[in-house]
Amino acid sequence: MSDPSKGAGPASLTGRLARLRVPLGFLSAALAFWLARPTRATLVAGALIAVVGEALRIWAAGHLHKSREVTSSGPYRWFGHPLYVGSTIMAVGFAIAAGRALVAATVAIYMAVTIAAAIRHEEAFLRARFGAAYDTYRQGASSQRRFSLRQALANREHRAALGLIAAVLLLLWKAAYNGTL
């Protein structure tokens, strides 16, 4: 099977969006920070929600062996893409923490476009790489494996955790600067 990101048409656009989701995320985040009007209440509520999302991501990363196998343990038993579910929960938390509907709309558009593209792109890759094993997993097969913090670190999940901390600190700074803390 060919790489779905090569060539023309919708698959090509999907691949490009999947690859560009990180730089587009930085641009969206910059716009969101600029527009944000956080308050003490929005920061507390949003940060708590975002921490739940990051906890899901850490749990998933501690089970994931990227590109080496179809992972079906931990949160992969319940979610096809727990890292993306965790990212989405984090995005909801950030949107709430930012305290503006315009930020929520910006975050929602970014997430809907890029995460959907990333999922389509990833599923095509996994089917091409693992064939029937991936289809069996998607039909509900699961395995048991213990969570590994070492694996979560190998998957660089600490970067997402540090990004979350930086986002909360920037929103705290903005709330203090705006006098809404």
C-alpha positions in Angstrom: 0.0 0.0 0.0 1.3 3.4 -0.8 1.8 6.3 1.6 -1.5 8.2 1.9 0.4 11.5 2.2 1.9 11.2 -1.3 0.2 12.2 -4.5 -2.8 14.3 -5.1 -6.3 14.6 -3.8 -7.9 14.3 -0.3 -5.3 11.8 1.0 -2.5 14.2 0.1 -4.2 17.0 1.9 -4.8 14.8 4.9 -1.1 13.8 5.0 0.0 17.5 4.8 -2.4 18.5 7.5 -1.2 15.6 9.7 2.4 16.7 9.2 1.7 20.4 9.8 -0.4 19.9 12.9 2.5 20.9 15.2 3.5 24.1 13.5 -0.2 25.0 13.0 -0.7 24.3 16.7 2.0 26.8 17.6 0.4 29.4 15.3 -3.1 28.6 16.8 -1.7 28.8 20.3 0.0 32.2 19.6 -3.3 33.5 18.4 -5.2 32.0 21.3 -2.8 33.5 23.9 -3.1 36.9 22.3 -6.9 36.7 22.4 -7.1 35.1 25.8 -8.7 36.8 28.8 -8.2 34.3 31.6 -9.5 34.8 35.1 -8.9 32.9 38.3 -12.0 30.8 37.8 -11.4 30.0 34.2 -7.7 29.2 34.9 -8.6 26.8 37.7 -11.3 25.0 35.8 -9.4 24.8 32.5 -6.1 23.7 34.1 -7.9 20.9 36.0 -9.5 19.6 32.8 -6.2 19.9 30.9 -4.4 17.9 33.6 -7.0 15.1 33.0 -6.1 15.2 29.3 -2.4 15.0 30.0 -2.9 12.2 32.5 -4.6 10.2 29.7 -1.8 11.0 27.3 0.8 9.8 29.8 -1.1 6.6 30.5 -1.4 6.0 26.7 2.3 6.8 26.1 3.3 4.4 28.8 1.7 1.6 26.7 2.6 2.7 23.2 5.5 1.2 21.1 5.2 3.5 18.1 5.5 1.9 14.6 6.6 -1.5 16.2 3.2 -3.0 17.1 -0.5 -2.4 17.3 -0.9 -1.3 20.9 -4.1 -2.6 22.6 -3.4 -2.3 26.3 -4.1 0.5 28.8 -6.4 3.1 27.4 -6.1 1.6 23.9 -8.6 -1.0 25.1 -11.3 1.8 25.2 -10.1 4.4 22.8 -8.8 4.0 19.2 -6.6 7.0 19.7 -6.1 7.9 23.4 -3.3 10.3 22.7 -5.6 12.4 20.5 -8.5 12.0 23.0 -6.1 13.3 25.7 -4.9 16.2 23.4 -8.6 17.1 22.8 -9.3 17.2 26.5 -6.3 19.3 27.0 -7.5 21.7 24.3 -10.9 22.0 25.9 -9.2 22.8 29.2 -7.0 25.4 27.5 -10.1 27.0 25.8 -11.8 27.2 29.1 -8.7 28.6 30.8 -8.4 31.3 28.1 -11.9 32.6 29.0 -13.0 33.7 25.6 -15.4 32.2 23.1 -13.2 33.3 20.2 -10.3 31.2 21.7 -12.6 28.3 22.0 -13.6 28.6 18.4 -10.0 28.9 17.3 -9.1 25.8 19.3 -12.1 23.8 18.1 -11.3 24.6 14.4 -7.6 23.7 14.8 -8.5 20.4 16.6 -11.2 19.4 14.3 -9.1 19.9 11.2 -5.7 18.6 12.4 -6.7 15.8 14.7 -9.2 14.4 12.1 -6.4 14.5 9.5 -3.9 12.9 11.8 -6.3 10.1 12.7 -7.0 9.3 9.0 -3.3 9.5 8.2 -2.3 7.3 11.1 -5.0 4.7 10.5 -3.9 4.4 6.8 -0.3 3.9 8.0 -1.3 1.3 10.6 -3.3 -0.7 8.1 -0.5 -0.6 5.6 2.1 -1.6 8.2 0.2 -4.1 10.3 -2.7 -5.2 8.1 -5.0 -7.7 9.8 -3.5 -7.1 13.2 -4.7 -3.5 13.1 -8.2 -4.5 11.9 -8.4 -7.1 14.7 -7.5 -4.4 17.2 -10.2 -2.0 15.8 -12.7 -4.8 16.2 -12.1 -4.8 19.9 -9.2 -7.1 20.7 -7.1 -6.0 23.6 -4.0 -7.2 25.5 -2.7 -6.7 29.0 0.6 -4.8 29.5 1.7 -2.9 32.5 2.2 0.9 32.3 5.8 1.9 31.8 7.0 5.4 32.8 10.2 4.6 30.9 8.1 4.0 27.8 6.1 7.3 28.3 9.4 9.1 28.5 10.8 7.3 25.5 7.7 8.5 23.6 8.6 12.0 24.8 5.4 12.6 26.6 7.3 14.9 29.0 7.2 17.4 26.2 3.5 17.6 26.3 3.5 17.9 30.1 6.0 20.8 29.9 3.9 22.4 27.2 0.9 22.2 29.5 2.9 23.8 32.3 4.1 26.5 30.0 0.6 27.2 28.7 -0.8 27.5 32.3 2.1 29.8 33.3 1.5 32.0 30.3 -2.2 32.3 31.0 -1.4 33.0 34.7 1.0 35.8 33.6 -1.7 37.2 31.2 -4.3 37.1 33.9 -2.0 38.9 36.3 -1.0 41.5 33.6 -4.7 42.1 32.8 -5.6 42.3 36.5 -8.1 39.4 36.3 -6.3 37.1 38.7 
